[in-house]
Amino acid sequence: MVPALEIKGLRKEYNGFFLKDISFSLPQGYVMGLIGPNGAGKTTIIKLILNLIKKKAGEIRVFGMDNLKQEIEMKSRIGFVHEVPSFYGYMKLERVKSIVSRFYPAWDDKLFSRLCGEFKLPLGKKISSLSRGMNTKFALALALSHDADLLLMDEPTSGLDPVFRRELMERLSEIIQDEQKAVLFSTHITSDLERTADYITYIQGGEIIFSSTKDKVREDWAIVKGENELLSDEILPLFKGIRKSQYGFKALTSDIDKVRRQLSGQNLIVEKASLDEIMFFLSKGEINA
């Protein structure tokens, strides 16, 4: 089975920003969380997948299709939800739907109507009258109504209330029950992914720090707490980020076995690292509180 999304050696350059040889793969039937701090390159990757901007190098394939040579066919299988959906404000929701639906042979009017009812979308109102959250719900209804096989979501939960965010993540779990579909979910709100994501790809400063299953991330990454006196020159390289205070240190590591061996017999507290903690320590590095 070909991957839903496969990226190899992807590069892009802006003034002061470089996307450096990005490579990862998303199998069919899974949700991947694309996480990292603001400005890390998450949105750039999604724009490159959709060919909204031009890459400098690399290869992007969606269900085996080259995203440039087979762009039309590829895009017919993609649903896209952006952080701030861009619709013409003067148009009514009904009119936007009638335009968008013409581009997708698999458009399902009954499904769209059902989703609009669930999301309480006022189809007779203009786009400009919608709140940010309602705008996102409308974009989601459009994306889900043409039987997309790959759903690309760029910070979709920004501006949404916690109840709908929870409902959204549950809906994504339902989508991938069809093992031919997949979701790439870009966000800095890591709590949205803790229950739902199967894979996690972490990007920082235009580089992939890791890309693996969520279970593997939980096994590999840990928070270590102890006294500051333990932070010798030998142990420091094992930590990816450290926060120190007068009461001791708190650090992130991806090699907990080696930390335990080097600090054997010392008074340590070791805990599994959450995605939020991983992103915090990797993005901040050493902080003296």
DRENDO-738424 format. One record per residue (C-alpha): residue in one letter; x, y, z. Coordinates in pm, whole numbers, padded with zeros to 5 digits, always signed. Layout:
N
AXYZ ...
***
This chain:
289
M+00000+00000+00000 V+00149+00334-00103 P+00173+00605+00166 A-00100+00867+00179 L+00177+01127+00186 E+00549+01086+00119 I+00800+01371+00132 K+01167+01331+00045 G+01445+01590+00066 L+01209+01887+00056 R+01380+02228+00055 K+01254+02585+00043 E+01431+02915+00104 Y+01294+03253+00210 N+01481+03557+00331 G+01612+03445+00669 F+01435+03105+00664 F+01537+02767+00524 L+01336+02446+00505 K+01613+02188+00515 D+01579+01846+00350 I+01243+01756+00504 S+01155+01386+00477 F+00869+01191+00635 S+00593+00950+00540 L+00227+00919+00648 P+00069+00574+00593 Q-00294+00535+00493 G-00532+00492+00785 Y-00348+00716+01033 V-00337+01068+01180 M-00003+01249+01191 G+00051+01552+01411 L+00291+01805+01259 I+00406+02006+01560 G+00657+02276+01640 P+00674+02637+01755 N+00535+02921+01546 G+00760+02992+01251 A+00907+02641+01247 G+00794+02567+00890 K+00467+02376+00939 T+00255+02600+00715 T+00531+02614+00455 I+00526+02234+00427 I+00149+02229+00375 K+00169+02505+00113 L+00437+02308-00069 I+00221+01994-00065 L-00060+02193-00226 N+00182+02359-00472 L+00079+02703-00347 I+00448+02794-00334 K+00738+02652-00532 K+00990+02416-00376 K+01363+02449-00433 A+01426+02075-00423 G+01271+01748-00313 E+00980+01522-00395 I+00619+01521-00273 R+00381+01235-00348 V+00017+01195-00245 F-00107+00836-00282 G+00186+00783-00516 M+00101+01087-00733 D+00359+01357-00796 N+00215+01681-00658 L+00329+01877-00965 K+00282+01636-01255 Q-00054+01506-01132 E-00168+01817-00944 I-00535+01818-01046 E-00592+01451-00968 M-00398+01486-00643 K-00594+01788-00524 S-00925+01617-00593 R-00831+01370-00317 I-00728+01637-00063 G-00942+01830+00183 F-00782+02142+00329 V-00864+02344+00640 H-00656+02654+00711 E-00619+02844+01038 V-00789+03149+00882 P-01005+03029+00589 S-01007+03279+00302 F-01356+03314+00158 Y-01506+03623-00001 G-01678+03805+00285 Y-01966+03937+00073 M-02074+03587-00033 K-02331+03382+00147 L-02229+03037+00267 E-02472+02874+00021 R-02302+03053-00270 V-01952+02950-00160 K-02067+02589-00134 S-02218+02597-00484 I-01885+02720-00627 V-01658+02482-00434 S-01872+02173-00499 R-01827+02202-00877 F-01459+02117-00847 Y-01517+01777-00685 P-01685+01488-00871 A-01741+01306-00541 W-01920+01600-00373 D-02195+01483-00135 D-02471+01740-00082 K-02647+01530+00181 L-02328+01502+00388 F-02265+01874+00357 S-02618+01953+00476 R-02580+01716+00770 L-02247+01869+00873 C-02390+02221+00848 G-02670+02112+01079 E-02426+01960+01329 F-02203+02270+01318 K-02505+02508+01331 L-02385+02693+01021 P-02619+02969+00894 L-02611+02903+00518 G-02816+03214+00441 K-02566+03450+00605 K-02257+03615+00458 I-01906+03493+00532 S-01824+03830+00687 S-02083+03770+00960 L-01912+03453+01086 S-01687+03434+01388 R-01341+03285+01343 G-01458+02958+01492 M-01763+02938+01265 N-01543+03017+00965 T-01327+02718+01054 K-01632+02495+01096 F-01752+02599+00750 A-01411+02519+00598 L-01420+02180+00769 A-01768+02105+00634 L-01645+02185+00281 A-01334+01971+00325 L-01526+01668+00451 S-01804+01680+00192 H-01614+01554-00114 D-01488+01228+00036 A-01127+01350+00063 D-00872+01073+00117 L-00609+01304+00270 L-00716+01580+00506 L-00462+01861+00554 M-00534+02078+00857 D-00322+02384+00934 E-00384+02506+01291 P-00758+02432+01253 T-00846+02450+01623 S-00732+02810+01675 G-01037+03010+01775 L-01249+02705+01851 D-01401+02633+02189 P-01276+02326+02382 V-01600+02133+02325 F-01580+02157+01946 R-01206+02089+01951 R-01279+01762+02131 E-01554+01680+01882 L-01319+01755+01593 M-01054+01516+01719 E-01314+01242+01766 R-01435+01304+01410 L-01081+01262+01278 S-01063+00926+01457 E-01382+00825+01276 I-01246+00936+00938 I-00944+00707+00953 Q-01159+00403+01031 D-01160+00391+00652 E-00805+00262+00629 Q-00751+00432+00293 K-00779+00781+00442 A-00526+00983+00640 V-00494+01316+00823 L-00200+01556+00854 F-00277+01789+01145 S-00045+02089+01190 T-00074+02257+01529 H+00109+02409+01823 I-00176+02301+02057 T-00028+01963+02140 S-00311+01858+02371 D-00529+01820+02061 L-00305+01535+01947 E-00245+01344+02270 R-00549+01119+02220 T-00583+01110+01843 A-00247+01120+01663 D-00077+00797+01562 Y+00241+00963+01435 I+00422+01276+01548 T+00657+01482+01331 Y+00837+01760+01516 I+00987+02047+01315 Q+01194+02334+01448 G+01385+02602+01262 G+01302+02439+00928 E+01443+02098+01028 I+01283+01768+01131 I+01389+01686+01488 F+01203+01354+01488 S+00925+01174+01302 S+00791+00852+01454 T+00489+00687+01609 K+00340+00855+01914 D+00409+00542+02118 K+00778+00557+02022 V+00791+00925+02123 R+00647+00833+02463 E+00907+00560+02506 D+01204+00770+02399 W+01144+01108+02560 A+01140+01174+02935 I+01161+01455+03190 V+01438+01420+03447 K+01439+01611+03778 G+01728+01631+04025 E+01974+01851+04212 N+02181+02105+04018 E+02504+01943+04139 L+02432+01646+03911 L+02469+01861+03597 S+02830+01771+03516 D+03000+01824+03182 E+02949+01454+03110 I+02575+01453+03170 L+02482+01783+03003 P+02509+01650+02643 L+02237+01394+02724 F+01979+01669+02779 K+01798+01851+02498 G+01683+02135+02721 I+01727+02228+03084 R+01542+02452+03327 K+01732+02535+03644 S+01635+02706+03967 Q+01775+02726+04317 Y+01576+02413+04404 G+01714+02191+04126 F+01683+02120+03755 K+01423+01984+03519 A+01550+01853+03184 L+01437+01676+02869 T+01617+01371+02733 S+01570+01120+02452 D+01822+00875+02605 I+01683+00795+02948 D+01874+00464+02977 K+02208+00640+02940 V+02103+00909+03189 R+02014+00640+03443 R+02343+00461+03392 Q+02551+00776+03432 L+02352+00893+03735 S+02309+00549+03893 G+02247+00573+04266 Q+02155+00943+04251 N+01824+01085+04367 L+01637+01134+04037 I+01275+01167+03936 V+01199+01042+03583 E+00863+01102+03416 K+00725+01050+03068 A+00738+01374+02868 S+00418+01514+02721 L+00421+01659+02369 D+00383+02003+02522 E+00692+01952+02741 I+00893+01819+02448 M+00809+02124+02238 F+00879+02362+02526 F+01222+02225+02609 L+01333+02177+02250 S+01230+02528+02151 K+01362+02703+02461 G+01679+02507+02535 E+01844+02606+02864 I+01650+02847+03086 N+01766+02975+03422 A+01453+03044+03623 
***
